[in-house]
Structure formats: structure tokens, C-alpha cells
Amino acid sequence: MPGVVGAKATLGLTGAAKRSSFEKALRETMDKLNMLAPTIAEAKVRLSPRWIDMDAPFKISFSSRASVTMGWSLTRIDNGQLLFQRDISTAAESKGGNGTARTVGVGRIALMTNIASALSCIDKAAYGAAPQDCALSPNFQYKAPTSIIMFLPG
């Protein structure tokens, strides 16, 4: 994973998220879904995310779209057997508000949706029901804050 998820050139100076923030979001999501081993020593499998691509162009407009593609694999720790592997592409859209905040926001939603898609698919794979296309769609929309500029006479 890169140090900043989402190319700096694509999203201006900020990127969508720091690597540490992405890892924290992944760990917290897995914890809430009871997908984490109690300790590292008790873990039986290893989840490996692989950064592939993000497309979140900044443009002068009233809407933004971001797409993220990541590879996910789940392997047994004891023998290295590959249990699950998918490349997942997710996207998010937003309209209105501050363009810079909107671009970063939809990038983060696309990343969060990718995490949710991977974990949902891994859960289904445990029951032999994982689809080939694991991508979920966010069922909410990011609303960027609106910037108001006032000019005072004088």
C-alpha cells in the first residue's frame, strides 16, 4: 500500500487517506464484524489488500466521481494456501459543495465501499457463495461543505 492512498496528483495535495488511516478503518471494520483473531498468535488466516488504482479527477464542476480498484487475498498462515482472491472495483459520486472537499470525500467513500465489499465477499466465500463481482454500491451520498466567499465594500 502506498503511504497516501489516492495519488496526490489526482486529489490535489491531500490524497484520499493516509495509509495508517486506511489500515485503521480496515482493522476497526473487521473488529466490528468479529473477523479479527483475539491475538496475532491465534490468527489462522492473513488478509492482504493490494493497491491497484484510484481514479478521482479534480475538475471544475458541480459533481465528482471516484473509483477505486484493490486486490484482496486471504491465505492460511500455517501452509500459505490461498483461500480467497478478488480484484474489486468500487465507485462513489457526489454533487454540490466545495470541489476539493467533494473530491476527497468521494475518494474516501469509494475506499470504504471497497473495504465493505471485500469483507462481505470473504464472509460469503466461507459459505461457498462468493460472487465473482464483489463490488457493493454505497447506499448514501457524501455532501461536501459549501464555501461562501464574501466581499466587503471598502
C-alpha positions, 0 to 999 in steps of 0.5 A, a space after each residue: 500500500 502506498 503511504 497516501 492512498 489516492 495519488 496526490 496528483 489526482 486529489 490535489 495535495 491531500 490524497 484520499 487517506 493516509 495509509 495508517 488511516 486506511 489500515 485503521 478503518 480496515 482493522 476497526 471494520 473487521 473488529 466490528 464484524 468479529 473477523 479479527 483473531 483475539 491475538 496475532 498468535 491465534 490468527 489462522 488466516 492473513 488478509 492482504 489488500 493490494 493497491 491497484 488504482 484510484 481514479 478521482 479527477 479534480 475538475 471544475 464542476 458541480 459533481 465528482 466521481 471516484 473509483 477505486 480498484 484493490 486486490 484482496 487475498 486471504 491465505 492460511 498462515 500455517 501452509 500459505 494456501 490461498 483461500 480467497 482472491 478478488 480484484 474489486 472495483 468500487 465507485 462513489 459520486 457526489 454533487 454540490 459543495 466545495 470541489 476539493 472537499 467533494 473530491 476527497 470525500 468521494 475518494 474516501 467513500 469509494 475506499 470504504 465501499 471497497 473495504 465493505 465489499 471485500 469483507 462481505 465477499 470473504 464472509 460469503 466465500 466461507 459459505 461457498 457463495 462468493 460472487 465473482 463481482 464483489 463490488 457493493 454500491 454505497 447506499 448514501 451520498 457524501 455532501 461536501 461543505 459549501 464555501 461562501 466567499 464574501 466581499 466587503 465594500 471598502 
